Amino acid sequence: MKKYKFLIGLIVILFLLSACNSNEKEGYLFNEVKNNKIDHIHGMGYINGGNEFAIATHLGLYEYGKEGWKEANSQKHDYMGFQAVREGFFSSGHPEEGSEYKNPLGLIKSNDKGASFEQLAFYGEIDFHYLAAGYDSNTIYVLNETPVKEMDVGLHYSVDEGVSWKKVAMNGFTSDYISNLSAHPTYKQTIAAASKDGLFISDDYGQNFKRKNDTNNITYVTFNETGGYYSNFDNDKVFLKSFMIENSEETEIELPSDLEMDPIIFIAINPGNLKEIVIATNNNNIYVTKDEGFSWDKLASNGELSI
C-alpha cells in the first residue's frame, strides 16, 4: 500500500511539473509592442516556416506579420548569430539580466518561437557571432573565435545539430574580413562567405572555397534554393543583387529611394514566397518587398518600429 501511495504521489508531482512547464510556454506570447525602439539587430528570418519574420535584438525577439509588429513578452535574451530554420531557430548569445541560464548561451535551438530552447553545445563557453544554418537541412556552420577544449578556432560544421563537429581548412578563401556566413537551405555541403573582397562559395562543407565574384565590400549574403542575394557598399552607394549558383548571372534589385549611404547588414527571404525579401540596415532601417524590389514598405526608421 505504501508503494502504491508513493507512485500516486510521484504521478501527481510529475503532472504538476508538466503543468508548470505548459503554463510557462502558454504564457509566452508575441503581443503588443511595449518598446518600439531597438538599438541592435543580431539577425532575422522566417522562423518555424511561417509567413511572419522575426528579428533578434539585444532585448529579445520581435515578429512582423499581417497585424504588424509584435514583441515577445518574455525570454528577452540577447540572441547573437540568430539563424531562422523551418523548425524554429538556432542561435547563440547571452541570457537576459536576472536569468538563471549560464552566460554565454553557447549553441541553442528553439522549436517554439523562443518560448523555450535546447542547449545543444558549448553552453557557458562560447558566444558564436558567425553562425549559419541550412533552413531545411539544419546543417550548422560556426566560425569560432574563442578556443575551448572541444573546439579550436576556425570554421567548423555539424550535420547532427551540435553532437559532433568537423573543422575545415577554408582553402581558397583569400580575404582577411568576413561579413557573414550563409548555409544553403537544402544542400548540406554548400556554404557562402561574404567578404570585403568578393563572394566566396564552397561545395565541400568549407574545405575549399572558390571566388564567385570580386565585388567590393559585400556586407551580407543569403541563399535560396537556386542562388540567393547579396548586398555591397561601394562608392557611397548601396547595392542589392541576386545571383545564381550554377552560372555567373547576377541581377541588380532596385532599392528604396530613401536608402542612401546605409549599408544592408541582414537579408531574409520568405521561403513560401521567394519574391518577398526583408532587409535591415546599419542604421536599423527595415524594409520589405513582396515583388522583388518593384515596391518597398518601410517597417522601421532608425530603430523605431512602425506601429
C-alpha positions as CSV (number, residue, x, y, z in Angstrom):
1,M,0.0,0.0,0.0
2,K,2.9,2.4,0.8
3,K,4.4,1.7,-2.6
4,Y,1.1,2.4,-4.2
5,K,0.8,5.7,-2.4
6,F,4.3,6.6,-3.4
7,L,3.5,6.0,-7.1
8,I,0.4,8.1,-6.8
9,G,2.4,10.9,-5.3
10,L,5.1,10.7,-7.9
11,I,2.4,10.9,-10.7
12,V,0.9,13.9,-9.1
13,I,4.3,15.7,-8.8
14,L,5.1,14.9,-12.4
15,F,1.7,16.2,-13.5
16,L,2.2,19.4,-11.6
17,L,5.7,19.9,-13.1
18,S,4.3,19.3,-16.6
19,A,1.5,21.7,-15.9
20,C,4.0,24.4,-14.8
21,N,6.1,23.9,-17.9
22,S,3.0,24.0,-20.1
23,N,1.8,27.2,-18.4
24,E,5.2,28.8,-18.8
25,K,5.1,28.2,-22.5
26,E,1.4,29.2,-22.8
27,G,2.4,32.5,-21.0
28,Y,4.9,33.3,-23.7
29,L,3.3,35.4,-26.5
30,F,4.1,37.8,-29.2
31,N,1.7,40.7,-28.4
32,E,1.5,44.5,-28.2
33,V,4.9,46.2,-28.6
34,K,5.9,48.0,-25.4
35,N,9.4,49.0,-26.5
36,N,9.3,50.2,-30.2
37,K,12.8,51.5,-30.2
38,I,15.5,48.9,-31.0
39,D,19.2,49.5,-30.7
40,H,20.8,46.4,-32.1
41,I,19.7,43.8,-34.6
42,H,21.5,40.5,-34.4
43,G,19.7,38.5,-37.1
44,M,16.3,38.0,-38.7
45,G,14.4,35.4,-40.7
46,Y,11.1,33.4,-41.1
47,I,11.1,31.1,-38.2
48,N,9.0,27.9,-38.0
49,G,8.2,28.0,-41.7
50,G,5.6,30.8,-41.3
51,N,4.9,34.0,-43.2
52,E,5.9,36.2,-40.2
53,F,9.5,37.1,-39.9
54,A,11.3,37.7,-36.6
55,I,14.2,40.0,-35.7
56,A,16.6,39.1,-32.9
57,T,17.6,42.2,-30.9
58,H,19.6,43.0,-27.8
59,L,16.4,42.6,-25.8
60,G,14.7,39.6,-27.2
61,L,12.5,38.8,-30.3
62,Y,10.1,40.9,-32.3
63,E,7.8,39.5,-35.0
64,Y,6.2,41.1,-38.0
65,G,3.1,39.8,-39.8
66,K,-0.4,40.7,-41.1
67,E,-1.1,42.5,-37.8
68,G,2.1,44.5,-37.9
69,W,4.8,44.4,-35.2
70,K,4.6,42.2,-32.1
71,E,7.0,41.8,-29.2
72,A,7.8,38.7,-27.2
73,N,6.6,39.3,-23.7
74,S,9.4,37.3,-22.0
75,Q,12.6,35.3,-22.7
76,K,14.3,38.6,-23.7
77,H,17.7,37.1,-24.4
78,D,20.4,38.8,-26.4
79,Y,20.4,36.3,-29.4
80,M,23.6,36.5,-31.3
81,G,24.2,34.6,-34.5
82,F,20.4,34.2,-34.9
83,Q,19.5,31.8,-37.7
84,A,15.9,31.0,-38.7
85,V,15.1,27.5,-39.9
86,R,11.8,25.7,-40.8
87,E,11.7,24.1,-37.4
88,G,12.4,27.3,-35.4
89,F,15.8,28.9,-35.0
90,F,19.4,28.3,-33.9
91,S,21.2,31.0,-32.0
92,S,23.9,31.9,-29.5
93,G,24.3,34.9,-27.3
94,H,23.7,36.0,-23.8
95,P,20.8,35.4,-21.3
96,E,18.6,38.3,-20.2
97,E,19.5,40.1,-17.0
98,G,18.4,38.1,-13.9
99,S,18.2,34.8,-15.9
100,E,19.3,31.5,-14.4
101,Y,20.9,30.5,-17.7
102,K,24.7,30.5,-17.9
103,N,26.5,33.2,-19.9
104,P,27.2,32.7,-22.8
105,L,24.4,30.5,-24.1
106,G,26.6,28.5,-26.5
107,L,24.6,26.9,-29.3
108,I,20.9,26.7,-28.7
109,K,17.8,25.7,-30.7
110,S,14.2,26.7,-30.2
111,N,11.2,25.0,-31.8
112,D,8.5,27.2,-30.3
113,K,9.5,30.7,-31.4
114,G,11.6,31.3,-28.3
115,A,9.3,30.1,-25.6
116,S,12.0,27.6,-24.7
117,F,15.2,26.3,-26.1
118,E,17.5,23.3,-26.0
119,Q,21.2,23.8,-25.1
120,L,23.0,21.9,-27.9
121,A,26.7,22.6,-27.4
122,F,29.2,24.8,-25.6
123,Y,26.8,26.0,-23.0
124,G,28.5,28.6,-20.8
125,E,31.6,28.5,-23.0
126,I,31.2,30.2,-26.4
127,D,29.2,33.1,-27.9
128,F,29.1,32.4,-31.7
129,H,28.8,35.6,-33.7
130,Y,29.4,33.9,-37.0
131,L,26.8,31.2,-37.3
132,A,24.9,29.8,-40.3
133,A,22.2,27.0,-40.6
134,G,20.5,25.4,-43.5
135,Y,16.8,26.3,-43.4
136,D,15.7,22.7,-44.2
137,S,18.9,20.7,-43.7
138,N,19.7,22.0,-40.2
139,T,23.4,21.8,-41.0
140,I,25.2,24.2,-38.8
141,Y,28.4,26.2,-39.5
142,V,30.3,28.3,-37.0
143,L,33.4,30.4,-37.2
144,N,34.8,30.0,-33.8
145,E,36.8,32.9,-32.3
146,T,37.0,31.5,-28.8
147,P,39.1,28.3,-28.5
148,V,37.9,25.8,-25.9
149,K,38.9,22.2,-25.2
150,E,36.4,20.7,-27.6
151,M,36.7,23.3,-30.4
152,D,39.7,25.2,-31.8
153,V,39.5,28.5,-33.6
154,G,38.3,28.4,-37.2
155,L,35.4,27.2,-39.4
156,H,33.5,24.1,-38.1
157,Y,30.3,22.3,-39.2
158,S,27.9,19.9,-37.7
159,V,25.3,17.7,-39.5
160,D,23.8,16.4,-36.3
161,E,22.8,19.7,-34.5
162,G,26.0,20.1,-32.5
163,V,26.6,16.5,-31.3
164,S,29.8,16.3,-33.4
165,W,31.9,18.8,-35.3
166,K,34.4,18.8,-38.1
167,K,36.9,21.6,-38.7
168,V,37.6,22.7,-42.3
169,A,40.5,24.5,-43.8
170,M,38.8,27.2,-45.9
171,N,41.3,26.8,-48.7
172,G,40.9,29.4,-51.4
173,F,39.3,32.0,-49.1
174,T,41.7,34.8,-49.5
175,S,40.0,37.8,-47.8
176,D,41.0,38.9,-44.3
177,Y,37.5,40.0,-43.4
178,I,34.2,38.1,-43.3
179,S,30.9,39.8,-43.1
180,N,28.7,36.7,-42.6
181,L,28.3,33.0,-43.5
182,S,25.2,31.6,-45.2
183,A,24.3,27.9,-45.4
184,H,22.3,26.6,-48.4
185,P,18.7,25.7,-47.3
186,T,19.0,22.0,-48.5
187,Y,22.5,21.3,-49.8
188,K,24.4,20.4,-46.6
189,Q,27.8,20.8,-48.2
190,T,27.2,24.3,-49.7
191,I,28.2,27.5,-47.8
192,A,28.8,31.1,-48.8
193,A,31.0,33.7,-47.2
194,A,30.6,37.4,-47.8
195,S,33.7,39.5,-47.6
196,K,35.2,42.8,-48.5
197,D,37.0,41.2,-51.4
198,G,34.1,39.3,-53.0
199,L,31.7,36.4,-52.6
200,F,33.1,33.0,-51.9
201,I,31.3,29.7,-52.2
202,S,32.2,26.2,-51.1
203,D,30.5,22.9,-52.1
204,D,32.5,20.7,-49.8
205,Y,31.5,22.0,-46.3
206,G,34.0,24.9,-46.4
207,Q,37.1,22.8,-47.0
208,N,37.7,24.6,-50.3
209,F,36.2,27.9,-51.5
210,K,36.0,29.5,-54.9
211,R,35.6,33.2,-55.5
212,K,32.2,33.8,-57.1
213,N,32.9,37.4,-57.9
214,D,35.3,40.2,-56.8
215,T,32.6,42.7,-55.8
216,N,34.0,45.1,-53.2
217,N,32.6,45.3,-49.6
218,I,29.9,42.7,-49.6
219,T,28.1,43.2,-46.3
220,Y,25.7,40.2,-46.4
221,V,24.8,37.1,-48.4
222,T,21.9,34.7,-48.1
223,F,20.9,31.6,-50.1
224,N,17.7,30.5,-51.7
225,E,17.4,27.1,-53.5
226,T,18.9,28.2,-56.8
227,G,21.1,31.1,-55.8
228,G,20.5,34.0,-53.4
229,Y,21.0,37.6,-52.7
230,Y,23.9,39.7,-51.6
231,S,24.4,43.4,-50.8
232,N,27.5,45.5,-51.0
233,F,28.5,49.1,-50.3
234,D,30.7,50.8,-52.9
235,N,31.5,54.5,-53.7
236,D,28.9,55.6,-51.1
237,K,26.2,53.6,-52.7
238,V,24.3,50.5,-51.5
239,F,23.5,47.6,-53.9
240,L,21.3,44.5,-53.7
241,K,21.9,41.8,-56.3
242,S,20.6,38.3,-56.9
243,F,22.9,35.6,-58.1
244,M,22.7,32.0,-59.4
245,I,24.8,29.1,-58.1
246,E,25.3,27.4,-61.5
247,N,26.4,30.4,-63.5
248,S,27.7,33.9,-63.2
249,E,24.3,35.6,-63.8
250,E,23.6,38.5,-61.4
251,T,20.7,40.9,-61.4
252,E,20.6,44.2,-59.6
253,I,17.5,44.7,-57.4
254,E,16.0,48.2,-57.1
255,L,16.2,49.5,-53.6
256,P,14.1,52.0,-51.7
257,S,14.6,55.6,-52.8
258,D,15.5,56.8,-49.3
259,L,18.2,54.2,-48.7
260,E,21.4,56.1,-49.2
261,M,24.8,55.5,-47.6
262,D,23.3,53.0,-45.2
263,P,24.8,49.5,-45.8
264,I,22.5,46.5,-45.6
265,I,23.6,44.1,-42.8
266,F,20.8,41.5,-43.0
267,I,18.7,40.0,-45.7
268,A,15.9,37.4,-45.2
269,I,13.8,35.6,-47.9
270,N,10.3,34.3,-47.3
271,P,10.6,30.5,-48.1
272,G,6.9,30.5,-49.1
273,N,7.2,33.5,-51.4
274,L,10.7,33.9,-52.8
275,K,9.9,37.4,-54.1
276,E,9.3,38.6,-50.5
277,I,12.6,40.0,-49.2
278,V,13.3,41.8,-45.9
279,I,16.4,44.0,-45.5
280,A,17.8,45.6,-42.4
281,T,20.5,48.3,-42.5
282,N,23.3,49.5,-40.4
283,N,21.2,52.4,-39.1
284,N,18.4,49.9,-38.1
285,N,16.1,50.8,-41.0
286,I,13.9,47.8,-42.0
287,Y,12.2,47.4,-45.4
288,V,10.1,44.6,-47.0
289,T,9.3,44.0,-50.6
290,K,6.8,41.3,-51.8
291,D,7.6,41.8,-55.5
292,E,11.5,41.5,-55.6
293,G,12.1,45.2,-55.4
294,F,9.4,46.8,-57.5
295,S,7.9,48.3,-54.4
296,W,9.1,48.5,-50.8
297,D,7.4,49.2,-47.4
298,K,9.4,50.8,-44.6
299,L,8.9,48.9,-41.3
300,A,11.4,50.7,-39.1
301,S,13.2,54.1,-39.2
302,N,16.5,54.4,-37.3
303,G,15.4,51.6,-35.0
304,E,11.9,53.0,-34.4
305,L,9.3,50.3,-35.4
306,S,6.3,51.5,-37.4
307,I,3.4,50.8,-35.1
